[in-house]
Amino acid sequence: MKAVDDLWEAVLDRDEHRATDVVLAAAEDHGHEVVLLDVIGAVQQRVGREWAANRISVAQEHAITAINDRAVTALSITRPRRQPVHGRVTVACVDGEWHALPARLLAEVLSARGFAVDYLGAQVPAPHLITYLHRTGPDVVALSSSIATRLPAAHATMTACQATGVPVMVGGAAFGTDGGHAKRFGANAWAADARSAADMLMSQTLSRPSAPHQPIDDLPHLADQEYTLVSRSARDLVRSVYRELEECLPAMKSYSDEQRQHTAEDLAHIVEFLATALYMNDDALFHTFLSWTGQVLDARGVPSRVMEPTLDLLAAQLRDFPRAQRMLKLRSCADAQ
C-alpha cells in the first residue's frame, strides 16, 4: 500500500504534519481500521526491523513511535462518534511493558467497532489494575506484552485478573506466534493481532474464569526455585560475570564508559532472558533470543562469537542449576544448526 511508504518517509524525516496528512488521506480511501492496522501498524513493525538491522537508532525509534502515536490521535479525533453497543473492555500493558502502541491500536479498533473501552496505557502495575477492575467491572481485560521477558509479570497479572472473575484475552509478540504461552497460562483467549481480537470479541462471549488458581498450578516446574533464585540474584550474576569477563578478555579493560555500559546491559539481557526461559521451562525461548542477539551484534560489526565466553562463565556460576545448565549447554548445538 502506497500509504505505508509515504508514512515511513514522513516519520523518517520527523515530519509530524506530513505523517498526519498521510494517515488522514488514507483513512478517507480505506477506512480508519485499515489505516490503524495496515498502515500505522505496518510502519511500526518496520521500525523494529530497521533498528535490529542497525539502520536506525534507539532515539529514532522513539521519535517515530511518538509521531505514529500522534497520528493515531488525529485519526481518533476525526473518526465518527458512536455509542457503545457491545461490552466494556479494559485494555492495558502488563507491568514493565513500555511498548504501548499495539495496545492503543487495539483500543482504537474496539472503540470504532462499538465497544466501551478503557485504555490504561503502558506499564500498568498489577495491584492498580486489579483495583481498577473492581471499580469498573469490565466484561473482558485485554493484556498486551511485546517482550518475552515480561511473561512472568503477564502470567501473574492474568491470574490476578481472573481471580476477580473477569475473563482475560492476551496478545502481543511475547506470547509467541501461535499463542502457546497464553495457552500454558490458562488465558481465556489469545489473539494474533488487533483485528482478530476484535472479531473474536464481537462473535463470542468469553467465559468467566473458573476457580482461582496460582501460577505454579500452570507451571509446576517452578517448584524447583531455579527461576526465583536466578531472577533474584540477577544483579550479582551480571557483576560477577562482568568481572570474570574482564579477566578473560583483557581488551575490555580499555573500554570506554559507553562500551562498559553496553556490555553490562547485554549481560543483563542475557540473564533476564535465561530467567524467563527458566520460568517457562522453554529452551527454545532462550536459544531464539541468542540467535536474534547474534544477528543484532553482527549488524553492528560485533562478532556474535563474543557471547561464547559470557555464556560459559554464566554456566559456571549456575553449576548447581540443572535446567539452566541444560539451556546453556544445548545452546552450542543450536548455534551449530
C-alpha positions in Angstrom: 0.0 0.0 0.0 1.4 3.4 -1.1 0.4 5.0 2.2 2.8 2.7 4.1 5.8 4.0 2.1 4.5 7.6 2.4 4.1 7.3 6.1 7.5 5.7 6.5 9.2 8.6 4.6 7.3 11.1 6.7 8.2 9.6 10.1 11.8 9.1 9.0 12.0 12.8 8.1 10.5 13.6 11.5 7.6 15.4 9.8 4.7 15.0 12.0 2.3 17.2 10.0 3.0 15.2 6.8 2.6 12.0 8.6 -0.8 13.1 9.9 -1.8 14.2 6.4 -0.9 10.8 5.0 -3.0 8.8 7.5 -6.0 11.1 7.3 -6.0 10.9 3.5 -5.6 7.1 3.6 -8.5 6.9 6.0 -10.8 8.6 3.5 -9.9 5.9 0.9 -9.5 2.8 3.1 -11.2 3.5 6.4 -9.8 4.1 9.9 -9.3 0.5 10.9 -7.3 -0.4 7.8 -5.1 2.7 8.3 -4.6 1.9 12.0 -3.6 -1.7 11.4 -2.2 -1.9 7.9 -0.5 1.4 7.6 0.5 2.7 11.1 0.9 -0.9 12.4 3.0 -1.9 9.4 5.2 1.1 9.8 5.7 0.4 13.5 6.7 -3.2 12.7 9.2 -1.9 10.2 10.7 0.3 13.0 11.7 -2.8 14.9 13.3 -4.5 11.8 15.2 -1.3 10.9 16.6 -1.0 14.5 17.7 -4.6 14.6 19.5 -4.1 11.2 21.2 -1.0 12.7 19.7 1.3 10.1 18.0 3.5 12.7 18.9 4.4 16.3 17.0 3.9 19.5 16.3 7.7 19.5 14.9 7.5 16.0 12.8 4.5 17.0 11.3 6.6 19.9 10.7 9.6 17.7 9.0 7.6 15.0 6.8 5.8 17.6 5.8 9.2 19.1 4.8 10.5 15.7 2.8 7.4 15.0 1.1 7.8 18.3 0.0 11.3 17.5 -1.2 10.1 14.1 -3.4 7.7 15.9 -4.8 10.6 17.9 -5.5 12.5 14.8 -7.4 9.5 13.4 -9.3 9.1 16.6 -10.5 12.7 16.6 -11.7 12.5 13.0 -13.5 9.2 13.4 -17.3 9.4 13.6 -18.6 9.1 17.1 -20.9 6.2 18.0 -22.5 5.0 21.2 -21.1 1.7 22.5 -23.3 -1.2 21.6 -21.1 -4.1 22.8 -19.5 -4.8 26.2 -16.8 -2.9 28.1 -13.2 -3.9 27.6 -10.2 -2.8 29.7 -7.0 -2.6 27.6 -3.6 -2.4 29.3 0.0 -3.3 29.0 1.5 -5.6 31.7 3.8 -4.2 34.3 7.2 -3.4 32.8 5.9 -3.3 29.2 6.7 0.1 27.6 5.6 -0.8 24.1 2.1 0.7 24.3 1.2 1.4 20.7 0.0 -2.2 19.9 -2.4 -1.9 22.9 -3.5 1.5 21.8 -4.3 0.3 18.3 -6.4 -2.5 19.8 -8.3 0.1 21.9 -9.0 2.3 18.9 -10.2 -0.6 16.8 -12.5 -1.9 19.6 -13.9 1.6 20.2 -14.6 2.1 16.5 -16.4 -1.2 16.4 -18.8 -0.2 19.2 -17.2 -1.4 22.4 -16.8 0.7 25.5 -13.1 0.8 26.0 -10.9 1.8 29.0 -7.3 2.2 27.7 -4.8 2.3 30.5 -1.6 2.5 28.5 1.9 1.2 29.2 3.3 -0.5 32.3 0.2 -0.9 34.5 1.2 -2.4 37.9 -1.0 -5.4 38.7 -2.4 -4.1 42.0 -3.6 -0.9 40.4 -5.1 -2.8 37.5 -7.0 -5.1 39.9 -8.3 -2.1 41.9 -9.5 -0.6 38.6 -11.3 -3.8 37.6 -13.2 -3.9 40.9 -14.3 -0.3 40.4 -15.3 -0.6 36.8 -16.4 -4.2 36.3 -15.5 -4.7 32.6 -16.6 -7.7 30.6 -13.0 -8.5 29.4 -9.5 -7.5 30.2 -7.1 -7.4 27.2 -3.5 -7.6 28.2 -0.7 -6.7 25.8 3.0 -7.6 26.0 5.6 -7.4 23.3 8.8 -8.6 25.1 9.2 -12.2 26.2 10.9 -11.1 29.5 7.6 -9.7 30.7 6.0 -13.2 30.6 6.3 -13.8 34.3 4.6 -10.5 35.0 2.0 -11.2 32.4 1.2 -14.6 33.9 0.9 -13.1 37.4 -1.3 -10.2 36.2 -3.5 -12.6 34.2 -4.0 -14.9 37.2 -4.9 -11.9 39.4 -7.4 -10.5 36.9 -9.1 -13.9 36.6 -9.4 -14.1 40.4 -11.7 -11.1 40.2 -14.0 -13.1 37.9 -13.1 -11.2 34.7 -12.0 -13.2 31.6 -8.6 -12.3 30.1 -7.6 -12.0 26.5 -3.9 -11.7 25.8 -1.9 -10.7 22.8 1.4 -9.4 21.6 4.7 -10.9 20.4 5.7 -12.1 23.9 3.1 -14.8 23.8 4.5 -16.4 20.7 3.3 -16.6 17.1 0.9 -19.3 17.9 -0.2 -18.2 21.4 1.4 -21.2 23.0 2.5 -19.3 26.1 -1.0 -17.9 26.5 -2.5 -21.4 26.5 0.0 -22.6 29.1 -1.0 -19.7 31.3 -4.7 -20.6 31.0 -5.7 -17.4 29.3 -9.4 -17.2 28.4 -8.5 -16.2 24.9 -5.5 -15.3 22.7 -5.5 -13.2 19.6 -2.7 -12.9 17.0 -3.5 -9.2 16.2 -5.9 -6.4 16.9 -8.3 -7.3 14.0 -8.6 -11.0 15.1 -9.1 -9.8 18.7 -11.9 -7.5 17.7 -13.5 -10.2 15.5 -13.4 -12.7 18.4 -14.9 -10.4 20.9 -17.7 -9.5 18.5 -18.5 -13.1 17.7 -18.4 -14.7 21.1 -18.7 -14.1 24.8 -15.7 -15.2 26.8 -16.5 -17.5 29.7 -15.9 -16.2 33.2 -12.9 -17.8 34.9 -13.5 -20.9 37.0 -11.9 -21.4 40.4 -8.9 -19.1 41.2 -5.5 -20.7 40.8 -1.9 -19.8 41.2 0.9 -19.5 38.6 2.6 -22.7 39.9 -0.6 -24.6 39.0 0.0 -23.8 35.4 3.8 -24.3 35.6 4.6 -26.9 38.2 8.4 -26.8 37.3 8.6 -23.5 39.2 8.7 -25.6 42.4 12.4 -26.1 41.9 13.0 -22.4 42.5 15.5 -22.0 39.7 13.6 -19.1 38.2 13.2 -17.4 41.6 16.8 -17.7 42.5 18.2 -16.6 39.2 15.9 -13.6 38.9 16.6 -12.5 42.5 20.4 -12.8 42.0 20.4 -11.3 38.5 22.4 -8.2 39.5 25.0 -10.2 41.3 25.3 -12.6 38.4 25.9 -9.7 36.0 28.5 -8.1 38.2 30.4 -11.4 38.8 30.3 -12.5 35.1 31.4 -9.0 34.1 34.4 -9.1 36.4 35.4 -12.6 35.1 34.9 -11.5 31.5 37.4 -8.7 32.0 40.0 -11.3 33.1 39.2 -13.5 30.1 39.2 -10.5 27.6 41.9 -8.1 28.6 40.8 -5.7 25.8 37.8 -4.9 28.0 40.0 -3.0 30.4 40.5 -0.3 27.8 36.8 0.0 27.1 35.2 3.5 27.1 32.5 4.2 29.7 29.9 3.7 26.9 31.3 0.4 25.9 31.3 -0.8 29.5 27.7 0.3 29.9 26.6 -1.5 26.7 28.4 -4.7 27.8 26.7 -4.6 31.2 23.4 -4.1 29.5 24.0 -7.0 27.2 24.9 -9.2 30.1 21.7 -8.1 32.0 19.6 -9.0 28.9 21.1 -12.5 28.7 20.5 -13.2 32.4 16.9 -11.8 32.1 16.1 -14.0 29.1 17.6 -17.0 30.8 15.4 -16.4 33.8 12.4 -16.1 31.6 13.2 -19.3 29.8 13.5 -21.0 33.3 10.1 -19.6 34.2 8.6 -21.1 31.1 10.9 -24.2 31.0 11.4 -23.3 27.4 14.9 -23.9 25.9 13.8 -22.6 22.5 12.9 -19.2 24.0 16.4 -18.7 25.2 18.0 -20.0 22.1 15.8 -17.8 19.9 16.9 -14.8 21.9 20.6 -15.8 21.5 20.2 -16.2 17.7 18.4 -12.8 17.5 21.1 -11.1 19.6 23.8 -12.6 17.4 22.1 -11.1 14.4 21.9 -7.7 16.1 25.6 -7.8 17.1 26.6 -8.8 13.6 24.7 -5.9 12.1 26.7 -3.6 14.4 30.0 -5.1 13.4 30.5 -7.1 16.6 31.2 -10.8 16.0 28.4 -12.9 17.7 31.1 -15.3 19.0 31.8 -12.8 21.7 28.8 -14.2 23.5 30.5 -17.6 23.9 32.8 -16.7 26.9 29.9 -14.9 28.5 27.7 -18.0 28.4 30.5 -20.2 29.6 31.1 -18.0 32.6 27.3 -17.9 33.3 27.2 -21.7 33.2 30.0 -21.9 35.7 28.1 -19.5 38.0 25.0 -21.6 37.8 26.5 -25.0 38.1 24.0 -26.1 40.7 21.0 -25.3 38.5 20.2 -28.3 36.3 17.7 -26.6 34.0 19.9 -23.6 33.5 22.8 -25.9 32.7 20.7 -27.7 30.2 19.8 -24.5 28.4 23.3 -23.1 28.4 24.8 -26.4 27.2 22.3 -27.0 24.4 22.8 -23.5 23.0 26.0 -24.6 21.4 24.1 -27.3 19.5 21.5 -24.7 18.4 24.2 -22.3 17.3 25.7 -25.0 15.1 22.5 -25.6 13.2 
